[in-house]
Amino acid sequence: MRQIGFYKQVAEAMPFSYASPNAIPLADTLCAFLVSLILGASRFAHCDWLRFDSALHAMLGIVRFPGNDAILRFFGRFTQGRIEAFFRPLSRWLVGLLTAPAEGFSLDLESTILNREGHQEGAAKGYNPRRSGHKSHHPLLAALAAAPFILHAWLRSGNTAAGRGVIAFLTEALAQLPAGWRIRTMRADSGFFDQALLRFLEECALPYIIVARLTTQIKARLNSAQIVWREIAPGYAVGSFTAKLHGWADTRRFIVVRETEREDKDAVGRRLLNVPGYTFRIWVTNRREDPMSLWRDYNQRATIEQRIEELKNDLHVGGFCAKKFYPTEAVFLSAILAYNLLAVYQAHVTAKEGWRKPSTVRAAVFVCGAVLGRAGRKLVLRFAQNGGGLAKHRALIDKAKEVKNAIAPSRRCCRDRESRRWIGTPCHPAARGFEPGFDPTNHRQTSFKSGVRVEKTAHVGSRCAFLNCPQSKYLGLAGLTMKEAVMRAP
């Protein structure tokens, strides 16, 4: 985060500040929450897992790690205006760190359901296939399929239709893209099949392919002999036609995939009573490729479903609520920010290995056993010999040595795990980045509390992590709890 200038961007975009001289820096509070998400926290209370990990604090450069109450108060300050002033510029800066494909990005639209319990502002009863009748929020997302990267997101009330406000949403999403970047195509499901949206996309000269609803006019065309079917595989045929539906000002092109129903395989699509034995899938588009190519292109949209599942299951985006709507939206956008940071990291570090889920990256890269110590006057990070410590991260350490501007643990004062003494730059506290009057010896949050014997910690370490980028982009962390580490110790 320090290498890409994350803290600087957060400080410049932050729309408010604390008046107290003893307040934890706002960038540190946000960073603490993002790291907690990446490490698997699913509730605000889980952020306290990392408060006593001195190795993590030193690597992040955080002097005072905030508790869950401080994080809740931080998000409680967000209003709609502050959300727009903070998260939108931050997202615009982050997407600029990606490399755009020569042909442009595919932009996918999707909405999803976040189930809510209790009395959460904005939660309402709406479409909810898994928990019918329960309150929920209904966020809207736009994702860059090739990155993968969540370009834009809204949190909406649970009784909102999928396509409500989509034109304003797309206008904001397109404004997030750097100058000169282009959208190869826009893909969406039938929830966004709307005349106003199609007209907007055509005015913006954006290619699109959107699932069409089976209206009465479309059903009549499928039953007519005007469609010329072309067999592309046993049981599959494609065709196309043009139609001007009721209320439309223009005639548009539709493509159709017809699948024969079989006993050994479930057919995908909608059945028609007057055309038995087949199922149909229909899209409206302004592109001129053949129907089979467009069908295969649209099938790639399935990746956004994976992005949403990763947000829900790996980063637990549905587990954080702040009661008020806009603080909850700020938490939701912070989880997306954490996801995008992982996307940028993988694009720069592990691009050859392909995309890995946040939970996989957490286990493969971030989590290891280590303790913070010193060798003379130098801070060192001692990795565990077992439990996926040194052996797993040796290749990453070797790459970190090749970085032009190598990242070292922060020289800020912290407590040594073994000697229980404060270590760091031997100078005035203000020169170490502390506020005037700060006394590190009287600071309780960085103390270590554990019932584990000291000689055992030298082998298994505390909650810590390590992350680096061969292109001098990142170094970060995560970790095992003391209980988990002791259980894995020989």
N, C-alpha and C positions, 0 to 999 in steps of 0.2 A: 504493500500500500504506500509506503514511503517512497519507493522508487518511481511509481507512476504519478506521484504528486497528489494522492488521494486526500491527505489531510489539508493540503493547501486549497484544493477545490471545495472541500467541505467548509472550511473557514470562510472562504470568499462568498459562498452561496448561503450560509446560515442566516436566516431572516430574523433571529433574535439572539439575545445574549443574557447572561446572568449578571446581576449587580454585585453579588457577594464575591469578595476576593478569595474566599475559600472554596468556591464552587469548582467542581470537576470540569475541565474543558469539554465543551459540547462535542468536539470531534472525537474525544476519547470515549464519551458516552455512546455515541453512534457506533464507533468501531467495536466497543465491547459487545454491543448487541449483535452486530454482524458476525463477529467471531463466535458468539454463543450459538447463533443459528447454524453456522457452518459445522460446529462441533456437535450438533444434534439436539439442542434445546427445543422443547416443544411448548413451554410455558415460560412466563416471565420469571417465575421462581427458579427455573433451571439456570438462569444467568448467574446465580450465586455459586455455581460449580467452580467458576474460574477465579473467584475473588482472592484466593490464597495461593495461587500458582505464580510464584515469583519469577520463574523462568519465562512463562508466557508474558508477564508484564514487561520484563526486560526486553524481550524480542519485539514486542509491540511498541515499546517506548511509553507505556502508560504508567504513570507514577501512582495514581489512585484508581483502582478498578471499581466502577460503580456497582452498587447493588441493584436489585430488581425495582426497588422503590424509586431510586434515582432515574432509572431508565423509563419507568412509567411517567414520572413527572416531566421528563424530557419530551416524550411524545404527547403529553397532555397540553403542551404549548402550541401545537400545530393547529392552525385553522385552514380553511380552504385557500386563502391567499398565500399563506406561508408554505403550503404544500406546493403550489404552483411556482413560487419563487425559489424553492429549494430543490425539489426532486427533478423538475424538468431540466434545468441547466446541468445538473449533475448527470442525468441520463444522456443528455446531448454530448457532454464531454466524454463519457465512457464509451458511447458507440463510435466515437471518432478514433478510438484505439484499435478498432477492428480493421481488417483488410477487406475491402469490398470486392466481390467477384467481378470479373470482366463483363459478364452478361447481366449483372445486377442481382439483387436479393428477391426472393419470393416472400411476400408479406401475407401471413395467415391470420385471420380473425377467428376468435373463439370466445365464448362465454362459459362460465362454470359456476358451480354451486359451492358455497362455503357454509356449512351448517353451523348455527349458533344456538347457544343455550343461555337461559336467563334473560335479562332485559338489556339487550344491546341496541343502541340507537341505530336506526336504519334497517335492522333485521325485521323481515316481514314474511308472511306466508305467500309463496308463489310456486312456480314450477319446481318440483323437487322429486325426481323419480325414485330416489332411494329412501327418503324419509318424508313421505307425503304428509302435508299438514304441519310440518315443523318450520320454524323461522329460519331464515338464511339471508346471506348477502349474495349478490349476483354480479361478480366482477366481470369486466370486459378486458380482453388482452389482445395485443397485436405482437406477433413474434416474427423475427427474421429467421427463416427456416435454415439457411445455410450456416448460421453462426455457431450454435443457436443462441439467440439473444431476445429478451423481452423488450421490444422497442417502446411500448407504451401500455399503460394500464389504468383503468378506473375501477374504483369500488362503488357498487351501486346497491340500491335497496333490493330486497329479495323478491318483490313483486314487480320488478322491471322486466319488460320484454327483452329478448336477446338483441334485437336491432335498434332499440331505442337510443337516440343520440349518437348513432354510429357515424353520421357525417361530420359532426363536430369532433368526435373522437379521432376519425381518420385525418382530419385537418391538423389536429395537434400532433398525431403520430408522424405524418409526413414532414412536419416542421422540425422534428427531432433529428432527421437525417442531415449529415453534412452536405455542403454545397457540392454539386456534381454527381452525387450518388443517385442511382436510378432503381426503380422497382421493376423487376422483370415481369411479375404477375401478382395479382391479388386473389386469394382463395378464401372461400367462406362456405358455410353450410346453409341449409334452407332457412335458418333463423334470420338471415340477412338478405333474403330474397325480397327486395323492395324496389319499386320504380324510382324513388328518390335517390337511393344509393347508386343504382345503375346509371342514372343520369349524371350524378356527381363524378363517378369514375370516368365516364366518357368525356365529360368536360375537362377533366384533368389528364386525359389521354393515357389512362392507366389500363393495361390489359387485365382482364379479370375472368375468372371462372367460378361460378356460384351455383350451388345446388338449387334447382327449381322446385317449387311446390307443385304438387299434382292438382292443378285447378281443373275445372270442367272442360275448358278449351283444350288444355294439354292432353287430357285423357281422350278427348275426341280425336285429336291428331294421331295419337298412338294407335288408335283403332282403325285409322284410315289406311288406304293403300298408297298414299303419296310418299311415304318414307321408303327409301331404297336401303335395304339391309345388306350389310357386308359381313360375311362370316370371317372371324379372326381366329377362332379356335373352336374345338368341339363344344357346343352348347353356348357359345358367345357370339353375338352379332352387334354391330354398331351402325348407327345412322344419324342423320341430322335433318333439321327442318327449320324454317323461319316462321315466326308468328308474331302478331301484334295482339297482346292480351287486352282484356277489358280495362280501360282507364289509362292505357299506355299511349304515349304520343309517337313512339317509334316502333318499327319492326326489328326484332332481335333474333339472333341465331341460337338454336337449341341443339345440343348433342345428346344422344340416347345410347345406353348400353342395355341390350336385352339378353337375359340369361335364362336358359331352359331349366325348369325345375327337375331335379333328380332325387331319387330315393337315397343315394349314397352321399349326398352333399347338400347342405342347406344353401339355398339360393339367397343372394343379397339383393335387396331392392323392394319395391312395392308391387303388389299383385293387383290386377284389374279383373273385375268380374266378367267383363265382356271379352277379355283376351286371356283365356285360361292356359295354363301350362308355362307361363313366362313370368319373370319379374323384370322391372324396369328401373333404371337409374337415369336421371335427367339433369342436365346442367344448362345454364344460360351463359353465353360468353360473347365477347367481341373479338376473340382471336380467330385466326383463319387456318390453323393447323388441322390435320385430319382428326376425326373423333377419337381414334385409338391413342394418338399421342397426347391429346388433352386429357383423356381418362387416366393415363399413366401419370401425367403431371399432377393431376388432382390427388391421386393416391398418396403422393409424397406429403400432402397436408397432414397425414396422420401423425407426423412428428410433433405437432403442437399438442396433441393429446398426451404424448410422453412428457413434454415440458410441464404441463399442468400437473400430471401425476408426480413428477419430481418435486415441484413446488409444494404439493400437499404432503407427500410421504417422506421426503428427504429433508426439506426445510420447514415443514410443519406450518405452512402459511395460514392454515385455518385454526391454529391453536392459540393465537394471540389476539386478545380483545382488550380495548381500553374504555369500554362502555360508551363513550362519546364517538360519534361517527368519524369525524375528521382525524382525531388521534388514532383511531383504528385503521383508517386509510393510510396514515403515515407509517404505521407498523407494517401494513400490507406492502407498501411501496419499498420499505426498507428490506423486506424479505426478497423482493424482486431485485433490489440493488445487490444483495449478497449473491443471488443467483447469477446476475450479470458479471459480477467480479470473478466468479468461478469460470464463466464462459470466456472472459478475456484472458484469464490465466491459462486455461487449456489451449486457447488459440495461439498463445505465444510460447508455451512450454511443451505441451504434449500433443501438438497438432497431428503428428504422424501416427499417434496411437488412436486417433478418433475420439469421439465424444464419450466421456465417462460420467455416470450419474454422480451427483454430489455425495451420496453415501459411499460410492466406490472411491471417489477422490479422498474422502475423509479417512477411509481405512488404509488406502494405498499410499497417501502422501502426508497427511496432516498428523495422524495419531502415532505417537511413539512415547517411550519412557525416557525421560531425561531430567537432570537437575542442573540448576545454575550454581556455579562455583567460581573459584578464582585460582589463577596460577600466578603468584606474585601479585602484581598490580593489575593484571589483565582479567577481565571477565571471560569465563569459558562456559561452554555448555557440554555437560557430560552425558553421553547417550548410554542407555542401558544395553548390556550385551545380549539380553534376551527380550522376548516380548515384542519383536519387530522394531527394535531401536536402531543400533548402529548398522547392522547388516542390511536392513531394508532401505536405509537412507544414505548409504555410502555413495551411491551414484549421484544422488542429489547434492551431497556435500562436495564431491569432486567438481560438479558443474558450477557450484557457487564460487569455487576458487577461481574459475575462469572469468567471472564477471568483472568488467572494468572497474565499476564502482562497487566493490564488495560490501555486503551488509554485515555489520557486526551487531551483537546485542547492545541495547541502549546502555550508555554510561550513567544513566540516572541511578540514584541510590536505591538499593534493594537489600533484602535480608538474605544472608547466606544460609542455606538449609542446614549445613553441618555445624558451623561455628555459632550460628544464631546471631551473627554480628552484621551490622550494616556495611555494605560495600558499594563502591562507586567512585566517581571522580572526587578526590580529596580537595575540595574547594568550597567556597561559600555556596549555600543552597541556591541562591539566585543564579549562580553561574551554571548550575546543573539543570536549569529549566524549571526550578520551583518558583512559586510566588514568594515575594518578600515576607519574612516572618514564618515561613513553613519550617517545621521541626520534624524531620523524618523519624527521629527516635521516639516521637510521641504519636506516630501514625499507626493506627490499629489495623487498617485494611490490608497492609502488606505483610502482617505477621503470619507465621505458619502455625496452624493448629492441627495436630494429628496425633493419634495414639500409636503410630507406627514407630518402631525402634529406629534410631538414627543409622545404625549399621545396615539395616535393611534398605533404607532409602538410597544408599550409595549404589545399590544394584538395580533397583527397579524404577526409581525416579518418581516424579510427581506428574500431574497433568501438564503436558507440554506438547509442542508440535513443531514441525520444521517444514518450511516450504521455500523453494527458490525458483528463480527463472534464469536460464542461461543467457537471456538477452537483457539482463540487468533490469528486470521489471519488478519482481516480487521476492519477498522472503516473509513467511508468516508462520503459523503454528496451530497446535491443537493438542489433545492429549488423553491419556488414561487417568482415571481417578486412582487415588492411592489404594483403595480397596481392590480395584481391578488389577493394579500392578502387583500388589502383594500376592494375590491369588495366582498370578502367572509366574511368580518368582520360583526359582528352584529350591 
